[in-house]
Amino acid sequence: MTIHIPRLAVLAIAVSGIVARGQNQIVSGGFTYGPTLLAVAPGEILTLVTPALNVPDAAATTLPLPASLSGVSVSVRVIGATETTGYPASLPILSIYTQNTGQLPNGAECPGTPNVYCSSTQITVEIPTEGVCAPSPLSHGPTVCPAGPPFPNLPPLLLLNVVANGVTGPDFTVKVFEGAPRLLSSCDSIFGPPSSTCHSLVNHADGSLVTATDSSPAKVGETITVWAVGLEGLGGPPSGTAPATTVELLASDGSVVFTYNYPVPAGPFLPGGIQSVAAVSQTIVDPEWVGLIPGYVGLYQINVTVPAAPAQSYLACGSVGNASITFTNLNSGLVSLCVQP
């Protein structure tokens, strides 16, 4: 079986001043950099960023996903659990890609010392779907574990370490939350090498893209498709695997939030004589269908019908869209789109 790994865009690290780091040190995970605790969901696909590892680019081509690619692995240890039997010791790896930009974000030439803006390696992995036995934060008595796996609890904390060229990098801590989905765009870090454009991953029923411009807007009442990772929760497909057939989830497991920008009456005027042209309103709708897609590791399809804007008024989209979509979970990310009546 071949794993489908779209070749779109790599995460742009959105923190200035990232310079030389220790060998094999994870400096970013998904959208979070540095000391901020990264929140992930069981089964979530995300990309870990390190200084360049000097290893060949590679993509997994078989299932289950391998625990090592190009001689690189990512070890995982559970902190705070009573029993971890059956929990993977290494994360499944989808791909490894080294990006050399040749310049800093401000356009200046790269310095002679290592700098992850100039050269970095992206390691795309899956967070395990397996559980552990861990104390409940509400319980003050001893933890009673089942005789063996599967265990019912989320890992309290995970410590990740990149192992490459015989060297184990420093710890990178992540917190696991069940049902913490992330909506995808082509800027998401899980898709591999960069493309020349960045856009939301939202589709019409015929498979064509819903754009953030007026060229191919979503229409009110139309059912569109949004893509996400991190919906499994515990007990999803075993780590590193993909289902052979479609797996449907309950649509009630989460809701989709449409945020609309809409025109306001003439005025008020901002400093410099610029007129304020938009306000914001939100509509929350339940998806029509949510499911795990066969042949893809950890990829979910969310079908949702586009609601009318509460103000019944729609801005021209320009190049950035007049609406956005998020999930009811705060870790969902955001995709922009154009909606017209």
VEXDO-733616 format. One line per 2 residues: number of its first residue (from 1); for each residue x, z negated, y of C-alpha. Coordinates in steps of 0.25 Angstrom, whole numbers. Each point is the difference from the previous one (the first is absolute). Example, Ala and Ser with C-alpha at 12.3 -4.5 7.8 and 13.67 -1.06 7.14 Angstrom:
1 = 49:-31:-18 | 6:2:14
This chain:
1 = 0:0:0 | 5:3:14
3 = -2:-10:11 | -5:7:13
5 = 9:-4:11 | -4:7:13
7 = 12:4:9 | -5:-5:14
9 = 6:-9:10 | 9:-12:-1
11 = -2:-13:7 | 6:-1:14
13 = 5:-14:2 | -6:-5:13
15 = 9:-10:4 | 11:3:10
17 = 14:-6:-2 | 1:2:-15
19 = 15:1:-2 | 10:-3:-12
21 = -6:-8:-11 | 6:-6:-13
23 = 2:9:-12 | -13:3:-8
25 = -8:-9:10 | -14:3:2
27 = -3:1:15 | -14:5:-1
29 = -12:1:-9 | -12:8:2
31 = -3:-2:15 | 7:-13:2
33 = 14:-3:4 | 9:-12:-1
35 = -4:-14:0 | -15:3:1
37 = -6:-4:-14 | -5:13:-7
39 = -14:0:-6 | -2:9:-12
41 = -11:1:-10 | 1:1:-15
43 = 2:14:-4 | 4:4:14
45 = 9:12:2 | 11:-3:12
47 = 13:5:4 | 12:-9:1
49 = 11:4:10 | 15:-3:-1
51 = 12:5:6 | 5:13:-7
53 = 3:-3:-14 | 8:12:-3
55 = -8:4:-12 | -7:13:-4
57 = -14:3:4 | -10:-2:-11
59 = -15:0:-4 | -6:-5:-13
61 = -6:10:-9 | -6:-8:-11
63 = -9:-12:-2 | 2:-11:-1
65 = 8:0:13 | 15:-4:-3
67 = 6:-13:5 | 13:8:4
69 = 2:13:7 | 14:6:4
71 = 6:-13:-5 | -9:-8:10
73 = -9:-11:-4 | -9:-11:8
75 = 0:-13:-7 | -12:-10:2
77 = -1:-15:-1 | -12:-8:1
79 = 1:-13:8 | -10:-11:-1
81 = -6:3:-13 | -1:-9:-13
83 = 0:12:-10 | 5:14:2
85 = 0:6:-14 | -4:14:0
87 = 4:2:15 | 9:12:2
89 = 15:-3:3 | 1:13:8
91 = -9:8:8 | -4:14:-5
93 = 6:11:9 | -7:13:4
95 = 12:6:9 | 13:-2:7
97 = 3:8:13 | 11:-1:10
99 = -2:4:14 | 11:4:9
101 = -6:2:15 | 13:2:7
103 = -4:-7:12 | -6:-12:6
105 = -15:-1:4 | 4:2:15
107 = 7:13:-4 | 14:-6:1
109 = 11:4:-11 | 1:-10:-11
111 = 11:-10:1 | 12:-1:-10
113 = -5:-13:-6 | -12:1:-10
115 = -14:0:6 | -13:1:-7
117 = -6:9:11 | 11:10:-3
119 = 1:-1:-15 | -10:-8:-10
121 = -5:0:-14 | -15:-1:-3
123 = -3:-6:-13 | -15:2:-4
125 = -5:-10:-9 | -13:-6:-6
127 = -3:-15:1 | -4:-5:-14
129 = -15:-2:-4 | 3:-11:-10
131 = -3:-14:3 | 7:-14:-1
133 = -5:-14:-2 | 2:-7:13
135 = -6:-13:6 | -12:1:8
137 = 2:-4:15 | -13:-8:-1
139 = 4:-7:-13 | 8:-13:0
141 = 1:-2:-15 | 9:6:-10
143 = -1:15:-2 | -6:4:-14
145 = 5:14:-4 | -7:9:-11
147 = 8:1:-13 | 6:13:4
149 = -2:12:9 | -8:6:7
151 = 0:-11:10 | -10:-1:11
153 = 7:-3:13 | 8:7:10
155 = 15:-2:2 | 1:-10:12
157 = 13:7:5 | 9:12:-5
159 = 15:1:2 | 4:15:-1
161 = 15:4:-1 | 6:14:0
163 = 10:2:-11 | 9:12:2
165 = 15:4:-2 | 2:-13:-8
167 = -4:-9:12 | -13:-8:2
169 = -5:-1:14 | -6:-12:7
171 = -14:-5:-2 | -12:6:7
173 = -13:-8:-1 | -14:5:-1
175 = -13:-7:-1 | -11:6:-10
177 = -14:0:4 | -11:6:-9
179 = -8:11:6 | 9:3:12
181 = -2:15:1 | 7:10:9
183 = -5:13:5 | 9:11:-1
185 = 5:10:10 | 11:11:-1
187 = 9:-10:7 | -1:-10:-11
189 = 13:-3:-7 | -4:3:-14
191 = 0:15:1 | 15:3:0
193 = 8:9:9 | -6:3:14
195 = -8:12:5 | -1:6:14
197 = -14:-6:3 | -7:-13:-2
199 = -15:-1:-2 | -10:-9:-6
201 = -4:2:-15 | -15:2:1
203 = -7:12:-7 | -12:8:1
205 = -8:2:-13 | 7:14:-2
207 = 13:-7:0 | 4:5:14
209 = 6:-11:10 | -8:-7:10
211 = 8:1:13 | 2:-8:12
213 = -2:12:9 | -13:8:2
215 = 5:11:-10 | -6:-7:-12
217 = -8:-12:3 | -9:-9:-9
219 = -14:1:3 | -10:-11:1
221 = -7:-1:-14 | 11:7:-7
223 = 7:-7:-12 | 15:0:1
225 = 11:-5:-8 | 10:-11:4
227 = 12:-3:-9 | 6:-14:-2
229 = 9:-9:-9 | -1:-14:-3
231 = -14:-1:-5 | 3:-4:-15
233 = 1:-15:1 | 4:-7:-13
235 = -3:6:-13 | 1:14:5
237 = 8:11:-8 | 13:-6:-5
239 = 11:1:9 | 6:14:1
241 = -11:7:-7 | -12:9:5
243 = -13:2:-6 | -4:12:-9
245 = -14:0:6 | -6:-4:13
247 = -3:-15:1 | -11:-3:10
249 = 0:-13:8 | -12:-7:6
251 = -3:6:14 | -3:-14:4
253 = 14:-5:-2 | 3:4:15
255 = -6:7:12 | 5:11:9
257 = 1:-3:15 | -2:12:10
259 = 5:-3:14 | -5:10:10
261 = 6:3:14 | -12:4:9
263 = -1:5:15 | -4:-11:10
265 = -7:3:13 | 8:5:12
267 = 10:-11:4 | 6:-10:0
269 = 13:5:5 | 14:-5:-5
271 = 12:-1:9 | 5:13:5
273 = -14:6:1 | -1:3:-15
275 = -15:-2:-5 | -3:-8:-13
277 = -7:10:-9 | -2:-7:-13
279 = -5:-13:-6 | 0:-4:-15
281 = -11:-3:-10 | 0:-3:-15
283 = -9:3:-12 | 2:-6:-14
285 = -6:8:-12 | 1:-1:-15
287 = 8:11:-7 | -8:9:-9
289 = 10:0:-11 | 14:-7:-3
291 = 9:4:-11 | 14:1:-6
293 = 4:14:-2 | 5:5:-14
295 = 15:4:0 | 4:-7:12
297 = 6:-14:0 | -8:-9:9
299 = -7:10:8 | -15:-3:4
301 = -10:10:6 | -11:-6:9
303 = -12:9:3 | -7:-4:13
305 = -11:6:8 | 3:1:15
307 = -9:-8:9 | -5:3:14
309 = 7:-6:11 | -8:-12:5
311 = 0:6:14 | -4:13:-5
313 = 10:7:9 | 13:6:-5
315 = 13:3:8 | 8:13:-2
317 = 11:-3:-10 | 12:6:7
319 = 12:-2:-9 | -2:-15:-4
321 = -15:0:-5 | -12:-8:5
323 = -2:-9:-11 | 8:-8:-11
325 = -2:-6:-14 | 4:-13:-5
327 = -4:-9:-12 | -6:-13:1
329 = 13:-6:-4 | 10:-3:11
331 = 11:7:-8 | -7:13:-1
333 = 8:8:10 | -7:10:9
335 = -3:15:-1 | -5:8:12
337 = -9:12:0 | -10:8:9
339 = -15:-2:-2 | -10:8:6
341 = -16:0:-1
